[in-house]
Amino acid sequence: MARNKIETVMSYDQWEQEHKRRTKKAIHDTIQGLTRDIATAMIILALPLGMVVHFLLSTGY
């Protein structure tokens, strides 16, 4: 059985505040996701590359 969708009625000022809040949350979530992805890439890529560079420098290549 389908549920009835509840529609919220609000004034323009209320809608504007809600829109601003949701926009800030979307930006915050996007930045947080990008930061997490960059940290993961650094662990996966930079750590092994750093080990190779360290090996090459320490052996005199």
C-alpha positions as CSV (number, residue, x, y, z in Angstrom):
1,M,0.0,0.0,0.0
2,A,1.4,3.4,-1.0
3,R,2.0,6.0,1.7
4,N,0.7,9.5,1.3
5,K,3.4,12.0,0.9
6,I,3.3,14.7,3.5
7,E,3.7,18.2,1.9
8,T,5.2,20.9,4.1
9,V,3.8,24.4,3.6
10,M,6.2,27.2,4.5
11,S,6.7,30.8,3.8
12,Y,9.3,32.1,1.4
13,D,11.5,33.2,4.2
14,Q,11.3,29.7,5.8
15,W,12.0,28.1,2.4
16,E,15.0,30.5,1.9
17,Q,16.5,29.5,5.2
18,E,15.9,25.8,4.5
19,H,17.5,26.1,1.0
20,K,20.5,27.9,2.5
21,R,20.9,25.2,5.1
22,R,20.7,22.4,2.6
23,T,23.1,24.1,0.2
24,K,25.7,24.5,3.1
25,K,25.2,20.9,4.0
26,A,25.7,19.8,0.4
27,I,28.9,21.8,0.1
28,H,30.2,20.5,3.5
29,D,29.5,16.9,2.5
30,T,31.2,17.4,-0.9
31,I,34.3,18.8,0.7
32,Q,34.4,16.1,3.3
33,G,34.1,13.4,0.6
34,L,36.9,15.0,-1.4
35,T,39.1,15.2,1.6
36,R,38.5,11.5,2.4
37,D,39.2,10.5,-1.3
38,I,42.4,12.5,-1.3
39,A,43.6,10.9,2.0
40,T,42.8,7.5,0.6
41,A,44.7,8.2,-2.6
42,M,47.7,9.5,-0.6
43,I,47.8,6.3,1.4
44,I,47.4,4.1,-1.7
45,L,49.8,6.0,-4.0
46,A,52.1,8.3,-2.1
47,L,53.2,5.8,0.5
48,P,54.5,3.1,-2.0
49,L,56.1,5.8,-4.2
50,G,57.8,7.3,-1.2
51,M,59.2,3.9,-0.3
52,V,60.5,3.4,-3.9
53,V,62.1,6.8,-3.9
54,H,63.7,6.2,-0.5
55,F,65.1,2.9,-1.7
56,L,66.5,4.5,-4.8
57,L,68.1,7.3,-2.9
58,S,69.5,5.1,-0.1
59,T,71.1,2.7,-2.6
60,G,72.8,5.4,-4.6
61,Y,70.8,5.2,-7.9
